[in-house]
Amino acid sequence: QMYMVESGGGSVQAGGALRLSCNFTKYTSSVYCMAWFRQAPGKEREGVASIDSNGITTYADSVKGRFTISTDNAKTILYLQMNSLKPEDTAMYYCVAEPLKIGGGYCPYPSTDFDYWGQGTQVTVSS
């Protein structure tokens, strides 16, 4: 079982920045893909960004150029640096992970079909 704990959320004004962190409680050598998702009230959960074990990143069009996904060297912490925040970025943000399975690695992003989910951290951007 993989447990992740998100932190770093909060309230900021438009144009501000936040950095979300996701701490993994186990060594992540068995994780193939990590990602951030978000869900705003009344809307479906959507993918924000992903990173695989080779360091390849993918971003939603709405956050390209503003958000950066990364990990620490030990790959036990997943980050999401969010700059130039907009009110439409307001949502609950979730850290997710997909393990390496027999047969090879697969990253479900932008599908929500990830095995492990954190509890979420709230981001609120005011205009």
N, C-alpha and C positions, 0 to 999 in steps of 0.2 A: 504494500500500500504506500502510495506517495502522498505526503501532505505538504501543502503550500500555504504560506501566510503572506498576504499582501499588506503593504503599508505605503504611506506617502500621499494618500488622498487628502483632499481638503477643499477649501473655498478660495477662489482667486477671482480677480477681475479679468475681463477680456484683455488679451495681450500678454497676460502673465504666463508663468511656467510652473510646472510641477514635475517631480520625478517619482514615479511609482517603483516600488521594489517588491519582489516576490522571493521569499526565502524558502528553499526546499529543505525538508527535514531529513532527507536521505541523500547520499551521494548520487549525483545525477548521471553517472556514466551509462546508465541503462536508458536514459531519455533520448529519444531521437529528435523530437520537435517540441518547442515551447512557443507559446503565443499569448497575446492579450486579446480579450474580447470585451465588449461593453454593451450595456443595455440601459436605454433611457426609458422613463415611464411611458407605458403605452406603446412601446416599440419592440421589435424583435431584437434578439441578441445578434450582434454583428462583430465580425472580425476586425481587429485594428491593425495588428502586425504579428508576424511569426518569424522565428529563427530556427534553423535546423542544426544538426550536429556538425555540419560543415561550415556553419556561419552564414549560410545563405539566408537573406532576409526578404520579406515580402510585406508590403504595406497596402492598406486600403487607400483608394484615391483621395478620400476626404482628409487624410492625415499626412500624405506624402509631402516631404519638405519641412514638416513641422514636428513630427514625432520620430524618435529613434529607439529601436529595440536593441538590447545588448545583454550580455552576461558578464559576470566576473570571470577571472581566469580559471577558477576552480569549477565554474559552471554550477554553482550552488545558489546563485542569486540571479534572477532575471530582472532587468530594468526596462522601464519605458520612460524616456525623457520626452516631456511634452512641452513644446514651446509655442508661442503665439496662440494661446488657447482662445477658443471661441465659445460663446454660449451653447452652441449646438454640440460641443464636446461633453456637456454635462451628462453624466451617466454613472452607473455602477461599473467599475472595471474589474475584470476577472483574469487571473493568471491560470493558464492551462498547460498541460503536458501530455505528450503521447510517448509511451515507452517503445523501445526497439523490440520488435517481436520476431519470432521465428519466421524466416522467409524474407526478412529485410525491413528497412525502415520506410515508414510512410507518414507523411504529414497531412492530416485531414484538412488543414486550413485552406479556405475560409469556412469549411463546414464546422459545425460545433461538435462533431463526433470525436472528441478527445476523451481519453480515459479518466484524467484527473483534473479536478477543478478546485480553485481556492474559494474562499468565502466572499471575496470581493472587497473593494475599497471605493468609497464614494468620491467622485470629483464633481464639483459644482463651479461653474464659470458664470459670473454675473456680467451684465452689459454696462 
